[in-house]
Amino acid sequence: MTTTDGPNAKDMQALYKSVKKRSNEERIRLHEEVDNLIKNKETSDYRITNALERLLDLIKMGYSPKDFKLLVKYYAGFEQSNARKYYAKYKKLIAERGE
């Protein structure tokens, strides 16, 4: 007897693989974006904060904070107040995860 109450194990595994693949692709794009932002000496708050938010999302999923730390350090070079706020968000996230 089949049920339509929810996804089966095979569906869940496929969904997990899809999410993992997309998040890894995002991680690669963000790594390149961070490199470019720093290399090009970008100062756009919008572009930098957008990247920092996306990096925080990846950290929540267990990815390394290396690119986040690199970008927030760069950002602090000309926007200390906002950089401190993002670093505080990161520290809160880490504390919530018990790290």
ABEGO torsion letter per residue (X at the ends): XBBAAEBBAAAAAAAAAAAAAAAAAAAAAAAAAAAAAAAAGBABAAAAAAAAAAAAAAAAAGBBAAAAAAAAAAAAAABAAAAAAAAAAAAAAAAAAGX
